[in-house]
Amino acid sequence: MFSVDSVLATLALEPVATDHYRAGSVGTGGPVVHGGQLLAQTLVAAQQGQEGKRVKTLHTVFARAAKPDVDLDIAVSRVHSGRSLATSLVSISQGGRLCVQSQVLLSAEEPDFISYAATHPAPPILPAAPDPAESAGNWQIQIVGDADLNDPDAIGPAELDVWTRWPGAPDDPVTSQALLAFSTDSFLIATAMRPHPGVGQALAHRSISTGVLSHTITFHAPSPARDWLLLSHRSTFAGHGRSYGQGDAYRGGQGLVASFVQDNMIRAMAASGSHL
């Protein structure tokens, strides 16, 4: 479980030159950095110096796994900046080796011309308040239906709804977008594994090699990270060592605030291990 403060600390980017930053990582207990952290840091870096605009779409390719004990070097290249739209390229490297490359579209806020937002077809009931002693200061998640994603023998459809919120997080739009991006990276691999007996998250990086290959998120409407969001996941393909999944984020289980898609690697671990 990630603490809110530890994740926020990784978003406090240290400027080292114009459009260049240094950042640390939050520990995962494993050998690689959580991909959601890299998405969040990319978003924060792209947002710097873009007053009047917010990230609209973030498309990220994960070239190489990042190590949690090595500083991250983040570079922003501004491709275009107009009155209503801007585009930047953001790269994250370690020791001169590229880990992540992202294309970021930013947009100024405009009034509605037409307006529509999908709703969840059957939103589950909002979670009950968690035990304060157990949840204080932590990222809160609650899997709908109590699906056990770690148990290799617990099977189900390639669908998953998850409630999530970041209690105590700052109520500013950039942080809220960054924490939402962090959250969307977390469950689509597990969703793809659900229909397959003998396969579960507990085996990742042990007997199964898993990793995110690409992730795209589009933000539709603002949503404070401290409020409950319902992440609705579905995996529509798995095969050839890969999986593909889609997801939507609903504020309070109602109006759509973001959509995301992800390509993943899921395959048997090579004898020497594999982290992309």
Beta strands, then each sheet from edge to edge (+ up, - down):
strand 1: 14-17
strand 2: 20-23
strand 3: 53-62
strand 4: 72-81
strand 5: 85-94
strand 6: 97-108
strand 7: 140-143
strand 8: 159-165
strand 9: 208-219
strand 10: 229-239
strand 11: 242-251
strand 12: 256-268
sheet 1: 1+ 2- 4+ 5- 6+ 3- 9+ 12- 11+ 10- 8+ 7-
end
